[in-house]
Amino acid sequence: MKRLLTILLIFCALPALAQVDRGEVRAGNRKFRKDRFKEAEIDYRKAALKDSLSVTAEYNLASALYRQQDYAGAAKALATVKDMGTLPAEYYFNTGDAALQQKDYAAAVEAFRQALLLDPADLDAKENYIYAKKMLENQQQQGGDDNQQDQQQDQDQKEQEQQQDQQKQPNQEEEQQQKPQDRNQDQQPEISPQQAQQMLRAIQAKERETQDKVNQEKAALLKSRQKEKNW
């Protein structure tokens, strides 16, 4: 794959896009060629601050960030100059390359597609387009598989909960049937004070009646014995 490393030379050589080449850009270029990418980044940022329309500074900043594996920063620097004029195929190629490094395959596919529209003979762009498209399809398929797996897990959990509810329901019905019986066995009729008084009076009356009967029997027996003695 062709990489974003070539941005520095490509866009410095494009007069249609290049702005005034300030001292910071030239200093950054010298450090970039010596692989002093962090120092080059600082020079390019200074140039961009002095001239916010400097396409060269932003493109070279993207290249320095890319070399430091700051792919998100490189993509951001490229996006800064997106609306600064007509962009060549290399811009879209390198934008796609930065997107690939971040595994943003949808953005990579679109960027390489734009690069091929501008330069259909770019075999590297074509190869990267095919690769990014394949990775995007795999990503989408994997996402679909994960969703299906989550749905299946949810369905299994619901079925398990339903089975547990069905097992609990007969036990609850048995408990409900047993509870009235238990209550009937435990409960005893309550007696009011009036009823208790009446029951006590009835018992006392019965005792008096029994006692009177016993006394009468004793008196009758005594009389019979006296008659027998007199006779």
MDAnalysis code that builds the backbone (N, CA, C; Angstrom):
import MDAnalysis as mda
import numpy as np

u = mda.Universe.empty(693, n_residues=231, atom_resindex=np.repeat(np.arange(231), 3), trajectory=True)
u.add_TopologyAttr("name", ["N", "CA", "C"] * 231)
u.add_TopologyAttr("resid", np.arange(1, 232))
u.add_TopologyAttr("resname", ["MET", "LYS", "ARG", "LEU", "LEU", "THR", "ILE", "LEU", "LEU", "ILE", "PHE", "CYS", "ALA", "LEU", "PRO", "ALA", "LEU", "ALA", "GLN", "VAL", "ASP", "ARG", "GLY", "GLU", "VAL", "ARG", "ALA", "GLY", "ASN", "ARG", "LYS", "PHE", "ARG", "LYS", "ASP", "ARG", "PHE", "LYS", "GLU", "ALA", "GLU", "ILE", "ASP", "TYR", "ARG", "LYS", "ALA", "ALA", "LEU", "LYS", "ASP", "SER", "LEU", "SER", "VAL", "THR", "ALA", "GLU", "TYR", "ASN", "LEU", "ALA", "SER", "ALA", "LEU", "TYR", "ARG", "GLN", "GLN", "ASP", "TYR", "ALA", "GLY", "ALA", "ALA", "LYS", "ALA", "LEU", "ALA", "THR", "VAL", "LYS", "ASP", "MET", "GLY", "THR", "LEU", "PRO", "ALA", "GLU", "TYR", "TYR", "PHE", "ASN", "THR", "GLY", "ASP", "ALA", "ALA", "LEU", "GLN", "GLN", "LYS", "ASP", "TYR", "ALA", "ALA", "ALA", "VAL", "GLU", "ALA", "PHE", "ARG", "GLN", "ALA", "LEU", "LEU", "LEU", "ASP", "PRO", "ALA", "ASP", "LEU", "ASP", "ALA", "LYS", "GLU", "ASN", "TYR", "ILE", "TYR", "ALA", "LYS", "LYS", "MET", "LEU", "GLU", "ASN", "GLN", "GLN", "GLN", "GLN", "GLY", "GLY", "ASP", "ASP", "ASN", "GLN", "GLN", "ASP", "GLN", "GLN", "GLN", "ASP", "GLN", "ASP", "GLN", "LYS", "GLU", "GLN", "GLU", "GLN", "GLN", "GLN", "ASP", "GLN", "GLN", "LYS", "GLN", "PRO", "ASN", "GLN", "GLU", "GLU", "GLU", "GLN", "GLN", "GLN", "LYS", "PRO", "GLN", "ASP", "ARG", "ASN", "GLN", "ASP", "GLN", "GLN", "PRO", "GLU", "ILE", "SER", "PRO", "GLN", "GLN", "ALA", "GLN", "GLN", "MET", "LEU", "ARG", "ALA", "ILE", "GLN", "ALA", "LYS", "GLU", "ARG", "GLU", "THR", "GLN", "ASP", "LYS", "VAL", "ASN", "GLN", "GLU", "LYS", "ALA", "ALA", "LEU", "LEU", "LYS", "SER", "ARG", "GLN", "LYS", "GLU", "LYS", "ASN", "TRP"])
u.atoms.positions = np.array([
    [0.831, -1.190, 0.000],
    [0.000, 0.000, 0.000],
    [0.874, 1.252, 0.000],
    [0.427, 2.231, -0.736],
    [1.079, 3.523, -0.690],
    [0.633, 4.225, 0.583],
    [1.533, 4.949, 1.220],
    [1.242, 5.542, 2.518],
    [1.176, 7.061, 2.442],
    [0.781, 7.641, 3.554],
    [0.641, 9.082, 3.641],
    [1.988, 9.789, 3.660],
    [3.069, 9.031, 3.747],
    [4.410, 9.615, 3.851],
    [4.755, 10.485, 2.651],
    [4.157, 10.240, 1.524],
    [4.508, 10.968, 0.305],
    [3.823, 12.324, 0.215],
    [2.987, 12.666, 1.148],
    [2.265, 13.941, 1.078],
    [3.221, 15.120, 1.019],
    [4.258, 15.066, 1.818],
    [5.196, 16.186, 1.908],
    [5.727, 16.580, 0.535],
    [6.186, 15.604, -0.231],
    [6.780, 15.904, -1.527],
    [5.717, 16.204, -2.571],
    [4.630, 15.460, -2.518],
    [3.592, 15.624, -3.542],
    [3.001, 17.020, -3.500],
    [2.605, 17.458, -2.325],
    [1.864, 18.703, -2.262],
    [2.770, 19.928, -2.240],
    [4.023, 19.743, -1.876],
    [4.961, 20.853, -2.048],
    [5.222, 21.104, -3.527],
    [5.000, 20.081, -4.328],
    [5.265, 20.187, -5.761],
    [4.032, 20.619, -6.541],
    [2.910, 20.901, -5.873],
    [1.684, 21.281, -6.556],
    [1.452, 22.779, -6.395],
    [1.827, 23.596, -7.348],
    [1.669, 25.044, -7.214],
    [0.215, 25.469, -7.136],
    [-0.687, 24.671, -7.696],
    [-2.099, 25.044, -7.671],
    [-2.646, 25.055, -6.254],
    [-2.086, 24.217, -5.371],
    [-2.586, 24.128, -4.012],
    [-1.674, 24.814, -3.004],
    [-0.412, 24.903, -3.302],
    [0.546, 25.400, -2.320],
    [0.358, 26.892, -2.092],
    [0.443, 27.295, -0.833],
    [0.401, 28.699, -0.482],
    [1.841, 29.204, -0.341],
    [1.994, 30.398, 0.173],
    [3.321, 30.972, 0.357],
    [4.142, 30.079, 1.273],
    [5.305, 29.685, 0.818],
    [6.151, 28.779, 1.570],
    [6.943, 29.594, 2.594],
    [6.509, 29.585, 3.833],
    [7.149, 30.372, 4.870],
    [8.347, 29.619, 5.446],
    [9.104, 30.335, 6.274],
    [10.314, 29.763, 6.843],
    [10.048, 28.563, 7.711],
    [8.892, 28.554, 8.440],
    [8.575, 27.423, 9.309],
    [8.352, 26.151, 8.486],
    [7.714, 26.291, 7.331],
    [7.478, 25.120, 6.482],
    [8.800, 24.562, 5.981],
    [9.699, 25.441, 5.537],
    [10.991, 24.967, 5.050],
    [11.782, 24.304, 6.168],
    [11.728, 24.894, 7.388],
    [12.433, 24.295, 8.529],
    [11.831, 22.939, 8.870],
    [10.507, 22.849, 8.801],
    [9.841, 21.569, 9.062],
    [10.217, 20.520, 8.043],
    [10.348, 20.942, 6.790],
    [10.720, 19.991, 5.737],
    [12.108, 19.406, 5.982],
    [13.033, 20.261, 6.397],
    [14.392, 19.781, 6.659],
    [14.396, 18.765, 7.804],
    [13.644, 19.034, 8.853],
    [13.587, 18.109, 9.997],
    [12.838, 16.832, 9.624],
    [11.836, 16.982, 8.776],
    [11.082, 15.805, 8.344],
    [11.985, 14.832, 7.598],
    [12.844, 15.353, 6.718],
    [13.743, 14.495, 5.935],
    [14.764, 13.780, 6.820],
    [15.007, 14.335, 8.009],
    [15.931, 13.714, 8.961],
    [15.185, 12.830, 9.972],
    [13.893, 12.573, 9.692],
    [13.042, 11.724, 10.552],
    [12.825, 12.338, 11.940],
    [12.965, 13.633, 12.041],
    [12.676, 14.323, 13.303],
    [11.244, 14.842, 13.214],
    [10.310, 13.890, 13.295],
    [8.920, 14.195, 12.955],
    [8.225, 15.089, 13.989],
    [8.557, 14.911, 15.254],
    [7.933, 15.740, 16.279],
    [8.345, 17.200, 16.114],
    [9.628, 17.446, 15.837],
    [10.102, 18.808, 15.618],
    [9.493, 19.397, 14.345],
    [9.376, 18.553, 13.327],
    [8.747, 19.011, 12.086],
    [7.292, 19.385, 12.336],
    [6.619, 18.597, 13.142],
    [5.222, 18.895, 13.479],
    [5.096, 20.290, 14.097],
    [5.998, 20.613, 14.997],
    [5.945, 21.918, 15.659],
    [6.105, 23.043, 14.640],
    [7.044, 22.891, 13.702],
    [7.251, 23.918, 12.674],
    [6.021, 24.063, 11.791],
    [5.418, 22.945, 11.420],
    [4.238, 23.011, 10.558],
    [3.057, 23.663, 11.293],
    [2.937, 23.394, 12.574],
    [1.853, 24.023, 13.351],
    [2.081, 25.540, 13.441],
    [3.320, 25.954, 13.605],
    [3.624, 27.388, 13.632],
    [3.246, 28.040, 12.297],
    [3.572, 27.334, 11.203],
    [3.241, 27.872, 9.886],
    [1.730, 27.978, 9.696],
    [1.005, 26.979, 10.175],
    [-0.454, 26.993, 10.043],
    [-1.074, 28.103, 10.880],
    [-0.479, 28.408, 12.032],
    [-0.982, 29.503, 12.861],
    [-0.770, 30.856, 12.183],
    [0.358, 31.022, 11.508],
    [0.632, 32.286, 10.827],
    [-0.200, 32.436, 9.562],
    [-0.472, 31.332, 8.919],
    [-1.250, 31.379, 7.675],
    [-2.247, 30.224, 7.698],
    [-3.462, 30.531, 8.126],
    [-4.478, 29.481, 8.257],
    [-4.899, 28.913, 6.913],
    [-4.522, 29.592, 5.823],
    [-4.861, 29.105, 4.486],
    [-3.700, 28.376, 3.828],
    [-2.673, 28.076, 4.605],
    [-1.510, 27.393, 4.045],
    [-1.808, 25.912, 3.879],
    [-2.110, 25.513, 2.666],
    [-2.389, 24.116, 2.363],
    [-1.150, 23.261, 2.617],
    [0.006, 23.801, 2.238],
    [1.255, 23.056, 2.407],
    [1.504, 22.730, 3.869],
    [1.303, 23.711, 4.745],
    [1.543, 23.488, 6.173],
    [0.635, 22.395, 6.712],
    [-0.625, 22.430, 6.345],
    [-1.581, 21.435, 6.858],
    [-1.277, 20.043, 6.310],
    [-0.950, 19.954, 5.015],
    [-0.635, 18.649, 4.432],
    [0.634, 18.061, 5.037],
    [1.637, 18.910, 5.209],
    [2.884, 18.419, 5.790],
    [2.704, 18.079, 7.267],
    [1.844, 18.821, 7.954],
    [1.519, 18.493, 9.345],
    [0.863, 17.113, 9.411],
    [-0.027, 16.850, 8.472],
    [-0.668, 15.530, 8.421],
    [0.368, 14.436, 8.221],
    [1.353, 14.692, 7.361],
    [2.399, 13.704, 7.108],
    [3.241, 13.457, 8.359],
    [3.587, 14.526, 9.080],
    [4.390, 14.375, 10.294],
    [3.614, 13.615, 11.368],
    [2.339, 13.911, 11.494],
    [1.511, 13.206, 12.479],
    [1.361, 11.732, 12.114],
    [1.208, 11.474, 10.838],
    [1.075, 10.094, 10.383],
    [2.324, 9.298, 10.724],
    [3.507, 9.895, 10.514],
    [4.757, 9.210, 10.832],
    [4.871, 8.901, 12.329],
    [4.178, 9.699, 13.161],
    [4.182, 9.458, 14.601],
    [3.016, 8.556, 15.029],
    [2.335, 7.986, 14.025],
    [1.216, 7.070, 14.245],
    [0.027, 7.764, 14.910],
    [-0.039, 9.077, 14.747],
    [-1.211, 9.830, 15.205],
    [-2.153, 9.936, 14.012],
    [-2.853, 8.839, 13.734],
    [-3.672, 8.770, 12.536],
    [-4.906, 9.666, 12.622],
    [-5.464, 9.781, 13.813],
    [-6.611, 10.672, 13.979],
    [-6.201, 12.120, 13.752],
    [-5.022, 12.498, 14.265],
    [-4.534, 13.852, 14.036],
    [-4.249, 14.115, 12.576],
    [-3.699, 13.122, 11.894],
    [-3.415, 13.273, 10.468],
    [-4.704, 13.470, 9.681],
    [-5.718, 12.689, 10.016],
    [-7.006, 12.826, 9.331],
    [-7.620, 14.200, 9.589],
    [-7.466, 14.706, 10.810],
    [-8.002, 16.023, 11.144],
    [-7.296, 17.114, 10.361],
    [-5.970, 17.001, 10.225],
    [-5.214, 17.991, 9.455],
    [-5.628, 17.980, 7.986],
    [-5.870, 16.803, 7.444],
    [-6.330, 16.702, 6.057],
    [-7.718, 17.309, 5.888],
    [-8.582, 17.077, 6.865],
    [-9.939, 17.614, 6.784],
    [-9.948, 19.138, 6.838],
    [-8.922, 19.730, 7.445],
    [-8.860, 21.185, 7.572],
    [-8.822, 21.866, 6.210],
    [-8.183, 21.243, 5.236],
    [-8.026, 21.865, 3.916],
    [-9.003, 21.299, 2.892],
    [-10.003, 20.590, 3.368],
    [-10.932, 19.932, 2.450],
    [-11.653, 20.934, 1.563],
    [-11.972, 22.104, 2.103],
    [-12.754, 23.098, 1.361],
    [-11.896, 24.251, 0.845],
    [-10.593, 24.028, 0.735],
    [-9.688, 25.100, 0.297],
    [-9.438, 25.105, -1.207],
    [-10.235, 24.378, -1.928],
    [-10.060, 24.387, -3.385],
    [-10.199, 22.991, -3.948],
    [-9.917, 22.854, -5.225],
    [-9.987, 21.556, -5.893],
    [-8.838, 20.675, -5.414],
    [-9.182, 19.504, -4.951],
    [-8.187, 18.608, -4.363],
    [-7.803, 17.514, -5.351],
    [-6.542, 17.151, -5.394],
    [-6.089, 16.095, -6.308],
    [-6.409, 14.711, -5.766],
    [-6.157, 13.700, -6.587],
    [-6.445, 12.323, -6.191],
    [-5.628, 11.915, -4.980],
    [-4.389, 12.465, -4.886],
    [-3.531, 12.083, -3.761],
    [-4.153, 12.448, -2.418],
    [-4.883, 13.565, -2.391],
    [-5.544, 13.957, -1.141],
    [-6.488, 12.857, -0.669],
    [-7.333, 12.376, -1.566],
    [-8.315, 11.353, -1.195],
    [-7.632, 10.018, -0.888],
    [-6.545, 9.751, -1.636],
    [-5.814, 8.521, -1.345],
    [-5.289, 8.535, 0.091],
    [-4.650, 9.629, 0.467],
    [-4.050, 9.712, 1.799],
    [-5.110, 9.810, 2.895],
    [-6.230, 10.450, 2.584],
    [-7.348, 10.481, 3.533],
    [-7.855, 9.062, 3.777],
    [-7.963, 8.284, 2.704],
    [-8.388, 6.893, 2.854],
    [-7.383, 6.074, 3.628],
    [-6.093, 6.344, 3.405],
    [-5.052, 5.612, 4.114],
    [-5.120, 5.896, 5.613],
    [-5.330, 7.161, 5.984],
    [-5.460, 7.515, 7.402],
    [-6.695, 6.854, 8.013],
    [-7.782, 6.782, 7.238],
    [-8.996, 6.128, 7.727],
    [-8.775, 4.633, 7.929],
    [-7.999, 4.012, 7.020],
    [-7.690, 2.590, 7.170],
    [-6.952, 2.323, 8.480],
    [-6.009, 3.173, 8.808],
    [-5.237, 2.982, 10.029],
    [-6.117, 3.069, 11.273],
    [-7.220, 3.787, 11.178],
    [-8.157, 3.900, 12.307],
    [-9.284, 2.870, 12.219],
    [-9.212, 2.015, 11.194],
    [-10.226, 0.994, 10.952],
    [-11.607, 1.607, 10.697],
    [-11.586, 2.829, 10.158],
    [-12.824, 3.476, 9.730],
    [-13.020, 3.108, 8.258],
    [-13.498, 1.891, 8.038],
    [-13.518, 1.343, 6.686],
    [-14.533, 2.036, 5.779],
    [-15.613, 2.526, 6.350],
    [-16.604, 3.231, 5.536],
    [-15.996, 4.505, 4.956],
    [-15.291, 5.271, 5.793],
    [-14.639, 6.493, 5.309],
    [-13.528, 6.159, 4.321],
    [-12.814, 5.057, 4.554],
    [-11.733, 4.659, 3.652],
    [-12.279, 4.294, 2.278],
    [-13.372, 3.563, 2.242],
    [-13.974, 3.170, 0.960],
    [-14.358, 4.409, 0.158],
    [-14.993, 5.377, 0.814],
    [-15.415, 6.589, 0.116],
    [-14.220, 7.389, -0.377],
    [-13.167, 7.492, 0.442],
    [-11.984, 8.259, 0.040],
    [-11.287, 7.619, -1.154],
    [-11.099, 6.309, -1.124],
    [-10.439, 5.639, -2.251],
    [-11.310, 5.673, -3.507],
    [-12.605, 5.679, -3.322],
    [-13.506, 5.790, -4.480],
    [-13.320, 7.144, -5.168],
    [-13.229, 8.202, -4.339],
    [-12.997, 9.531, -4.906],
    [-11.628, 9.596, -5.606],
    [-10.624, 8.946, -5.008],
    [-9.296, 8.933, -5.621],
    [-9.324, 8.251, -6.983],
    [-10.076, 7.166, -7.088],
    [-10.163, 6.441, -8.367],
    [-10.958, 7.227, -9.399],
    [-11.947, 7.991, -8.959],
    [-12.693, 8.819, -9.917],
    [-11.784, 9.869, -10.547],
    [-10.840, 10.385, -9.761],
    [-9.916, 11.388, -10.272],
    [-8.735, 10.765, -11.010],
    [-8.362, 9.554, -10.606],
    [-7.213, 8.884, -11.243],
    [-7.503, 7.384, -11.363],
    [-8.269, 6.993, -12.371],
    [-8.635, 5.576, -12.521],
    [-7.440, 4.653, -12.722],
    [-6.290, 5.173, -13.129],
    [-5.124, 4.327, -13.384],
    [-4.311, 4.044, -12.133],
    [-4.699, 4.590, -10.995],
    [-3.947, 4.398, -9.748],
    [-4.241, 2.994, -9.207],
    [-3.319, 2.067, -9.451],
    [-3.530, 0.684, -9.021],
    [-3.502, 0.553, -7.500],
    [-2.682, 1.373, -6.837],
    [-2.635, 1.326, -5.374],
    [-3.977, 1.736, -4.781],
    [-4.577, 2.760, -5.349],
    [-5.886, 3.210, -4.873],
    [-6.941, 2.122, -5.099],
    [-6.834, 1.448, -6.243],
    [-7.787, 0.379, -6.540],
    [-7.630, -0.779, -5.556],
    [-6.369, -1.132, -5.292],
    [-6.107, -2.225, -4.342],
    [-6.621, -1.871, -2.944],
    [-6.342, -0.634, -2.527],
    [-6.793, -0.216, -1.208],
    [-8.322, -0.123, -1.122],
    [-8.945, 0.288, -2.229],
    [-10.411, 0.362, -2.272],
    [-11.024, -1.017, -2.072],
    [-10.484, -2.004, -2.777],
    [-11.004, -3.374, -2.657],
    [-10.804, -3.889, -1.226],
    [-9.620, -3.629, -0.691],
    [-9.316, -4.082, 0.666],
    [-10.254, -3.419, 1.687],
    [-10.429, -2.105, 1.589],
    [-11.289, -1.387, 2.534],
    [-12.734, -1.860, 2.421],
    [-13.193, -2.113, 1.201],
    [-14.570, -2.573, 0.998],
    [-14.778, -3.957, 1.617],
    [-13.777, -4.831, 1.462],
    [-13.878, -6.171, 2.035],
    [-13.907, -6.092, 3.565],
    [-13.061, -5.251, 4.131],
    [-13.023, -5.100, 5.576],
    [-14.327, -4.502, 6.098],
    [-14.919, -3.595, 5.340],
    [-16.198, -3.003, 5.738],
    [-17.296, -4.058, 5.750],
    [-17.303, -4.916, 4.733],
    [-18.302, -5.987, 4.673],
    [-18.136, -6.936, 5.863],
    [-16.893, -7.282, 6.176],
    [-16.647, -8.155, 7.331],
    [-17.105, -7.494, 8.626],
    [-16.832, -6.202, 8.743],
    [-17.225, -5.466, 9.945],
    [-18.737, -5.445, 10.092],
    [-19.429, -5.185, 8.990],
    [-20.896, -5.144, 9.034],
    [-21.473, -6.525, 9.326],
    [-20.874, -7.556, 8.716],
    [-21.349, -8.913, 8.968],
    [-21.123, -9.308, 10.419],
    [-19.973, -8.946, 10.954],
    [-19.681, -9.257, 12.356],
    [-20.640, -8.532, 13.278],
    [-20.933, -7.277, 12.925],
    [-21.906, -6.536, 13.718],
    [-23.268, -7.175, 13.668],
    [-23.661, -7.699, 12.476],
    [-24.950, -8.386, 12.356],
    [-24.978, -9.666, 13.159],
    [-23.854, -10.408, 13.143],
    [-23.778, -11.644, 13.922],
    [-23.883, -11.354, 15.415],
    [-23.243, -10.265, 15.854],
    [-23.317, -9.904, 17.270],
    [-24.740, -9.559, 17.665],
    [-25.452, -8.847, 16.754],
    [-26.843, -8.493, 17.062],
    [-27.708, -9.736, 17.144],
    [-27.483, -10.685, 16.207],
    [-28.269, -11.914, 16.235],
    [-27.979, -12.714, 17.496],
    [-26.713, -12.734, 17.896],
    [-26.351, -13.454, 19.114],
    [-27.002, -12.817, 20.343],
    [-27.011, -11.486, 20.382],
    [-27.655, -10.796, 21.506],
    [-29.146, -11.082, 21.532],
    [-29.784, -11.087, 20.343],
    [-31.207, -11.368, 20.281],
    [-31.508, -12.794, 20.741],
    [-30.640, -13.746, 20.331],
    [-30.836, -15.134, 20.743],
    [-30.686, -15.280, 22.251],
    [-29.702, -14.585, 22.822],
    [-29.516, -14.634, 24.273],
    [-30.715, -14.054, 25.001],
    [-31.257, -12.950, 24.466],
    [-32.452, -12.359, 25.082],
    [-33.623, -13.323, 25.009],
    [-33.781, -14.001, 23.857],
    [-34.880, -14.947, 23.690],
    [-34.727, -16.119, 24.646],
    [-33.505, -16.638, 24.775],
    [-33.261, -17.748, 25.695],
    [-33.562, -17.337, 27.137],
    [-33.186, -16.134, 27.495],
    [-33.437, -15.653, 28.860],
    [-34.937, -15.523, 29.120],
    [-35.685, -15.026, 28.116],
    [-37.126, -14.898, 28.280],
    [-37.786, -16.270, 28.449],
    [-37.342, -17.249, 27.635],
    [-37.909, -18.590, 27.742],
    [-37.594, -19.200, 29.102],
    [-36.391, -18.977, 29.600],
    [-36.017, -19.500, 30.915],
    [-36.866, -18.867, 32.012],
    [-37.112, -17.572, 31.909],
    [-37.947, -16.891, 32.895],
    [-39.389, -17.405, 32.840],
    [-39.884, -17.676, 31.620],
    [-41.244, -18.205, 31.486],
    [-41.355, -19.589, 32.117],
    [-40.333, -20.427, 31.904],
    [-40.343, -21.750, 32.514],
    [-40.327, -21.661, 34.030],
    [-39.551, -20.743, 34.562],
    [-39.505, -20.561, 36.017],
    [-40.858, -20.091, 36.546],
    [-41.508, -19.188, 35.789],
    [-42.826, -18.707, 36.207],
    [-43.845, -19.842, 36.191],
    [-43.765, -20.718, 35.160],
    [-44.694, -21.838, 35.082],
    [-44.481, -22.823, 36.217],
    [-43.235, -23.002, 36.632],
    [-42.950, -23.893, 37.753],
    [-43.440, -23.304, 39.069],
    [-43.377, -22.003, 39.192],
    [-43.821, -21.354, 40.422],
    [-45.343, -21.326, 40.526],
    [-46.054, -21.260, 39.386],
    [-47.499, -21.088, 39.409],
    [-48.235, -22.249, 40.081],
    [-47.933, -23.548, 39.776],
    [-48.628, -24.632, 40.489],
    [-48.393, -24.578, 41.998],
    [-47.175, -24.257, 42.401],
    [-46.897, -24.169, 43.828],
    [-47.718, -23.074, 44.475],
    [-47.904, -21.969, 43.791],
    [-48.700, -20.881, 44.336],
    [-50.163, -21.286, 44.444],
    [-50.663, -22.048, 43.436],
    [-52.051, -22.497, 43.491],
    [-52.268, -23.462, 44.653],
    [-51.300, -24.358, 44.871],
    [-51.414, -25.285, 45.995],
    [-51.411, -24.545, 47.315],
    [-50.561, -23.532, 47.411],
    [-50.519, -22.754, 48.641],
    [-51.836, -22.032, 48.870],
    [-52.414, -21.493, 47.772],
    [-53.680, -20.801, 47.908],
    [-54.797, -21.747, 48.320],
    [-54.761, -23.007, 47.833],
    [-55.778, -23.978, 48.210],
    [-55.604, -24.443, 49.642],
    [-54.370, -24.524, 50.087],
    [-54.102, -24.997, 51.433],
    [-54.362, -23.926, 52.479],
    [-54.163, -22.684, 52.125],
    [-54.297, -21.616, 53.100],
    [-55.701, -21.512, 53.686],
    [-56.794, -21.576, 52.863],
    [-58.129, -21.513, 53.477],
    [-58.371, -22.665, 54.451],
    [-57.897, -23.880, 54.085],
    [-58.077, -25.016, 54.979],
    [-57.328, -24.798, 56.282],
    [-56.113, -24.302, 56.166],
    [-55.337, -24.058, 57.373],
    [-56.007, -23.015, 58.243],
    [-56.565, -22.008, 57.604],
    [-57.229, -20.972, 58.380],
    [-58.471, -21.521, 59.055],
    [-59.220, -22.404, 58.339],
    [-60.423, -22.986, 58.937],
    [-60.090, -23.866, 60.120],
    [-58.916, -24.547, 60.016],
    [-58.521, -25.410, 61.116],
    [-58.044, -24.609, 62.315],
    [-57.388, -23.544, 62.059],
    [-56.820, -22.755, 63.146],
    [-57.866, -21.851, 63.800],
    [-58.816, -21.375, 62.995],
    [-59.768, -20.425, 63.542],
    [-60.804, -21.128, 64.431],
    [-61.219, -20.518, 65.527],
    [-62.262, -21.000, 66.427],
    [-63.331, -19.920, 66.543],
    [-64.614, -20.326, 66.697],
    [-65.687, -19.323, 66.772],
    [-65.510, -18.449, 68.003],
    [-65.636, -17.190, 67.808],
    [-65.529, -16.256, 68.901],
    [-66.867, -16.168, 69.649],
    [-66.827, -16.045, 71.003],
    [-68.032, -15.988, 71.854],
    [-68.119, -14.599, 72.451],
    [-69.296, -14.005, 72.314],
    [-69.488, -12.678, 72.882],
    [-69.680, -12.784, 74.391],
    [-69.490, -11.702, 75.126],
    [-69.702, -11.727, 76.585],
    [-71.131, -12.140, 76.954],
    [-72.115, -11.708, 76.194],
    [-73.505, -12.078, 76.472],
    [-73.716, -13.586, 76.342],
    [-73.118, -14.149, 75.249],
    [-73.267, -15.589, 75.054],
    [-72.561, -16.356, 76.167],
    [-71.406, -15.874, 76.568],
    [-70.691, -16.543, 77.656],
    [-71.497, -16.497, 78.946],
    [-72.164, -15.363, 79.246],
    [-72.985, -15.231, 80.457],
    [-74.173, -16.184, 80.410],
    [-74.791, -16.280, 79.232],
    [-75.933, -17.187, 79.080],
    [-75.513, -18.633, 79.287],
    [-74.337, -18.987, 78.699],
    [-73.844, -20.348, 78.861],
    [-73.545, -20.633, 80.325],
    [-72.977, -19.661, 81.059],
    [-72.683, -19.855, 82.479],
    [-73.965, -20.048, 83.284],
    [-74.980, -19.242, 82.996],
    [-76.261, -19.374, 83.683],
    [-76.905, -20.726, 83.417],
    [-76.791, -21.160, 82.173],
    [-77.389, -22.451, 81.837],
    [-76.685, -23.578, 82.582],
    [-75.357, -23.473, 82.689],
    [-74.606, -24.509, 83.412],
    [-74.987, -24.497, 84.887],
    [-75.094, -23.295, 85.459],
    [-75.465, -23.185, 86.869],
    [-76.885, -23.726, 87.118],
    [-77.791, -23.418, 86.191],
    [-79.166, -23.916, 86.334],
    [-79.195, -25.431, 86.263],
    [-78.376, -25.972, 85.351],
    [-78.316, -27.426, 85.220],
    [-77.767, -28.066, 86.487],
    [-76.768, -27.418, 87.079],
    [-76.198, -27.935, 88.315],
    [-77.231, -27.888, 89.441],
    [-78.003, -26.768, 89.526],
    [-79.037, -26.664, 90.567],
    [-80.119, -27.729, 90.368],
    [-80.464, -27.921, 89.109],
    [-81.486, -28.934, 88.826],
    [-81.012, -30.316, 89.249],
    [-79.727, -30.568, 88.934],
    [-79.175, -31.869, 89.319],
    [-79.105, -32.010, 90.836],
    [-78.689, -30.935, 91.477],
    [-78.601, -30.974, 92.937],
    [-79.975, -31.169, 93.576],
    [-80.982, -30.473, 93.067],
    [-82.347, -30.641, 93.587],
    [-82.836, -32.072, 93.412],
    [-82.518, -32.638, 92.287],
    [-82.941, -34.008, 92.007],
    [-82.281, -34.979, 92.978],
    [-80.989, -34.716, 93.216],
    [-80.280, -35.586, 94.171],
    [-80.880, -35.458, 95.564],
    [-81.209, -34.220, 95.972],
    [-81.798, -33.989, 97.291],
    [-83.152, -34.670, 97.417],
    [-83.928, -34.601, 96.347],
    [-85.244, -35.239, 96.375],
    [-85.126, -36.746, 96.511],
    [-84.147, -37.300, 95.822],
    [-83.949, -38.747, 95.900],
    [-83.511, -39.146, 97.315],
    [-82.629, -38.329, 97.906],
    [-82.197, -38.613, 99.284],
    [-83.364, -38.539, 100.257],
    [-84.242, -37.531, 100.109],
    [-85.406, -37.378, 101.018],
    [-86.372, -38.541, 100.875],
    [-86.600, -38.973, 99.659],
    [-87.520, -40.088, 99.426],
    [-86.966, -41.373, 100.036],
    [-85.670, -41.563, 99.903],
    [-85.053, -42.749, 100.478],
    [-85.141, -42.729, 101.998],
    [-84.963, -41.561, 102.590],
    [-85.049, -41.434, 104.043],
    [-86.458, -41.751, 104.535],
    [-87.496, -41.250, 103.828],
    [-88.871, -41.520, 104.214],
    [-89.192, -43.010, 104.124],
    [-88.683, -43.612, 103.115],
    [-88.980, -45.056, 102.968],
    [-88.334, -45.849, 104.078],
    [-87.179, -45.471, 104.503],
    [-86.522, -46.188, 105.583],
    [-87.280, -45.986, 106.903],
    [-87.778, -44.738, 107.085],
    [-88.546, -44.498, 108.336],
    [-89.824, -45.333, 108.387],
    [-90.489, -45.468, 107.224],
    [-91.711, -46.292, 107.197],
    [-91.405, -47.751, 107.517],
    [-90.335, -48.187, 106.989],
    [-89.988, -49.578, 107.237],
    [-89.710, -49.807, 108.727],
    [-89.061, -48.848, 109.361],
    [-88.756, -49.008, 110.787],
    [-90.068, -48.976, 111.621],
    [-90.941, -48.049, 111.275],
    [-92.207, -47.975, 112.041],
    [-93.092, -49.221, 111.865],
    [-92.994, -49.793, 110.759],
    [-93.830, -50.969, 110.464],
    [-93.262, -52.231, 111.050],
])
